[in-house]
Amino acid sequence: MGENLSKIMSEIKKGVAEMIDEERIENLVKNYYEKGENFYVKAGFDPTAPDLHLGHSVVLQKMAFLQKHGAIVQFLIGHSSSFLYPKNLNPKPILDTKNYHPSCHSRKSVSF
């Protein structure tokens, strides 16, 4: 398991600028292989635009990799926070409820 764990951790760290509590992540993966214990990974996106963009694929690929190594992935789609962006901080208009739900559905279809 030691060599495999090193390879898995190396892949998890690939493309990562900073990893907080690396030892804990290593233990979670190790416990999956040794004891069959799963762990949770969550990522959230707000539907402030109609589609996901290429930058989101980095997170989705990392989540898919972790899923292969014991993670139970939870993909969270924001709700009310998508209505709260101040117009002066966000160049995109605040979505009204009519446009909000199609954005959620678009993310669901891309990510699953």
C-alpha positions as CSV (number, residue, x, y, z in Angstrom):
1,M,0.0,0.0,0.0
2,G,2.9,2.4,0.8
3,E,4.1,2.7,-2.8
4,N,0.5,2.9,-4.2
5,L,-0.4,5.5,-1.5
6,S,2.6,7.6,-2.6
7,K,1.5,7.5,-6.2
8,I,-2.0,8.4,-5.2
9,M,-0.9,11.3,-3.1
10,S,1.5,12.5,-5.8
11,E,-1.5,12.6,-8.2
12,I,-3.7,14.4,-5.7
13,K,-1.0,17.1,-5.3
14,K,-0.5,17.5,-9.0
15,G,-1.5,21.0,-10.0
16,V,-2.3,22.0,-6.4
17,A,-0.8,25.2,-5.1
18,E,-1.4,24.5,-1.4
19,M,-2.7,21.5,0.4
20,I,-4.0,22.0,3.9
21,D,-3.7,19.0,6.2
22,E,-2.0,16.7,3.8
23,E,-1.5,14.0,6.5
24,R,-5.3,13.9,7.0
25,I,-6.0,13.4,3.3
26,E,-3.4,10.7,3.2
27,N,-5.0,8.9,6.1
28,L,-8.5,9.2,4.5
29,V,-7.2,7.5,1.3
30,K,-5.2,4.9,3.4
31,N,-8.3,4.1,5.5
32,Y,-10.3,3.5,2.3
33,Y,-7.9,0.9,1.1
34,E,-7.2,-0.7,4.4
35,K,-10.6,-0.6,6.1
36,G,-13.1,0.2,3.3
37,E,-14.0,3.6,4.9
38,N,-15.2,6.2,2.5
39,F,-14.8,9.9,3.0
40,Y,-16.6,13.0,1.7
41,V,-15.4,15.6,-0.8
42,K,-17.5,18.6,-1.6
43,A,-17.3,21.3,-4.2
44,G,-19.8,24.1,-4.7
45,F,-20.6,26.3,-7.7
46,D,-23.0,29.2,-8.0
47,P,-25.2,29.5,-11.1
48,T,-24.2,33.1,-11.9
49,A,-23.6,32.1,-15.6
50,P,-25.5,29.7,-17.8
51,D,-22.6,27.2,-18.1
52,L,-19.5,25.9,-16.5
53,H,-16.2,27.0,-18.0
54,L,-12.9,25.3,-18.6
55,G,-11.6,26.4,-15.2
56,H,-14.3,24.3,-13.5
57,S,-12.9,21.2,-15.1
58,V,-9.8,21.2,-12.9
59,V,-12.0,20.8,-9.8
60,L,-14.3,18.3,-11.5
61,Q,-11.3,16.2,-12.6
62,K,-9.8,16.3,-9.1
63,M,-13.1,15.2,-7.6
64,A,-13.4,12.3,-10.1
65,F,-9.9,11.2,-9.1
66,L,-10.7,11.3,-5.4
67,Q,-13.9,9.3,-6.1
68,K,-11.8,6.5,-7.6
69,H,-9.9,6.4,-4.3
70,G,-12.7,6.3,-1.8
71,A,-14.3,9.7,-1.8
72,I,-18.1,10.2,-1.8
73,V,-18.4,13.3,-4.0
74,Q,-21.0,15.9,-3.2
75,F,-21.5,18.5,-6.0
76,L,-23.3,21.5,-4.5
77,I,-25.1,24.1,-6.6
78,G,-25.6,27.4,-4.9
79,H,-29.0,28.9,-4.4
80,S,-29.6,32.2,-2.8
81,S,-26.0,33.4,-3.0
82,S,-26.4,33.6,-6.8
83,F,-28.8,36.5,-6.2
84,L,-26.6,38.4,-3.8
85,Y,-23.7,39.6,-5.9
86,P,-23.5,43.4,-5.8
87,K,-23.7,44.8,-9.3
88,N,-20.5,46.8,-8.8
89,L,-18.5,43.7,-8.0
90,N,-19.9,41.4,-10.7
91,P,-20.0,42.5,-14.3
92,K,-22.7,40.0,-15.0
93,P,-26.3,40.9,-14.1
94,I,-27.9,39.3,-11.1
95,L,-30.0,36.4,-12.4
96,D,-33.7,36.5,-11.7
97,T,-35.5,33.3,-10.8
98,K,-36.6,32.8,-14.4
99,N,-33.0,32.5,-15.5
100,Y,-31.6,30.9,-12.3
101,H,-33.1,27.4,-12.7
102,P,-31.8,26.8,-16.3
103,S,-28.3,27.6,-15.0
104,C,-28.6,24.9,-12.3
105,H,-29.8,22.4,-14.8
106,S,-26.9,23.2,-17.1
107,R,-24.4,22.5,-14.4
108,K,-26.2,19.2,-13.4
109,S,-26.0,17.9,-17.0
110,V,-22.3,18.8,-17.4
111,S,-21.1,17.4,-14.1
112,F,-23.0,14.1,-13.9
